[in-house]
Amino acid sequence: MQGTDIVEELLTLQEIDHRILKIEDELESLGGEVAGLRETVETLEAQVARIRAEVEEAEGRVRQFHRAVEAGRATLKRLEARSVAVANMQQHLAVRSETDTARRNLRAAEDDQLDAMQDVETARGALRAAEAELGEATAQMAERSTAVEGLRTTLEGDLQHCGVSRRTQESRLDRRALQLYRTAGGGGRQAALAELTVDGVCGRCYTAIPKQQQTEIRARRHLAICEGCGIILYPGSLA
């Protein structure tokens, strides 16, 4: 195989490798997108669970203060009944003092109950909003996951096709040319070939190429390696 033919075959192989890398990057991006949506849903689920706990805690305080109010009303009723049966001023003052204390305790319990009821309403409102947001995020994740699976299937098919094309293209190259390509391209993870510019420098690292080597590259006699970066050089007319 002539030098120009080898370079053309290597350029074709490089195009296939670039396509493979692009597909792999797209697949990774799709995976990251779905993972991000799933993380959002999980975060919202945790938020909903936390707010539900707050609602339950507030409802528990409402029940607690309700019992305190009921007990306070019963105590006040009992003291009012006692005040009718007092025998002297000393007993009257004692019952009156207890009654005043019972009224203060009842008002405090009623205030606490109202505060707890307000906390319940606030928490329930926050819960409704969080559940709505969770529902939207879950639906979005389900919809996008379906679309992503379709894209993934297509890309995986393209990747398989590229793999077949790559193996076919590799079979067209001799061992030395293929080894040079793999070394220069890091196993296909980066460009293995670069143009020799019109100024006579490497298209990757811009190292100046000796005149004699420039002539050989442009004459397409054999593969030429840049001494600066190790990339395979080819004349720009082959791009």
ZIHU-V627726 format. One record per residue. N is the residue number from 1. D_FIRST is the distance of its C-alpha to the first C-alpha in whole Angstrom. Layout:
((N:D_FIRST) (N:D_FIRST))
This chain:
((1:0) (2:4) (3:7) (4:8) (5:6) (6:6) (7:10) (8:11) (9:10) (10:12) (11:15) (12:15) (13:16) (14:18) (15:20) (16:20) (17:22) (18:24) (19:25) (20:26) (21:28) (22:30) (23:31) (24:32) (25:34) (26:36) (27:37) (28:38) (29:40) (30:41) (31:42) (32:44) (33:46) (34:47) (35:48) (36:50) (37:52) (38:53) (39:54) (40:56) (41:58) (42:59) (43:60) (44:62) (45:63) (46:65) (47:66) (48:68) (49:69) (50:71) (51:73) (52:74) (53:75) (54:77) (55:78) (56:80) (57:81) (58:83) (59:84) (60:86) (61:87) (62:89) (63:90) (64:91) (65:93) (66:95) (67:96) (68:98) (69:99) (70:101) (71:102) (72:103) (73:105) (74:107) (75:108) (76:109) (77:111) (78:113) (79:114) (80:115) (81:117) (82:119) (83:120) (84:122) (85:124) (86:124) (87:128) (88:128) (89:126) (90:124) (91:123) (92:122) (93:120) (94:118) (95:117) (96:116) (97:114) (98:112) (99:112) (100:111) (101:108) (102:107) (103:107) (104:104) (105:102) (106:102) (107:101) (108:98) (109:97) (110:97) (111:95) (112:92) (113:92) (114:92) (115:89) (116:87) (117:87) (118:86) (119:83) (120:82) (121:82) (122:80) (123:77) (124:77) (125:76) (126:73) (127:73) (128:72) (129:70) (130:68) (131:68) (132:67) (133:64) (134:63) (135:63) (136:61) (137:58) (138:58) (139:58) (140:55) (141:53) (142:53) (143:52) (144:49) (145:48) (146:48) (147:46) (148:44) (149:43) (150:42) (151:40) (152:39) (153:38) (154:36) (155:34) (156:33) (157:32) (158:30) (159:29) (160:28) (161:26) (162:24) (163:24) (164:22) (165:20) (166:19) (167:18) (168:16) (169:14) (170:14) (171:13) (172:9) (173:9) (174:9) (175:12) (176:12) (177:10) (178:13) (179:16) (180:15) (181:16) (182:19) (183:20) (184:20) (185:21) (186:24) (187:23) (188:22) (189:26) (190:25) (191:22) (192:19) (193:18) (194:20) (195:20) (196:21) (197:24) (198:26) (199:28) (200:25) (201:26) (202:24) (203:25) (204:26) (205:28) (206:29) (207:28) (208:28) (209:25) (210:25) (211:25) (212:22) (213:20) (214:21) (215:20) (216:16) (217:16) (218:17) (219:15) (220:12) (221:11) (222:10) (223:11) (224:15) (225:18) (226:21) (227:24) (228:26) (229:25) (230:22) (231:20) (232:17) (233:17) (234:16) (235:17) (236:20) (237:19) (238:16) (239:19))
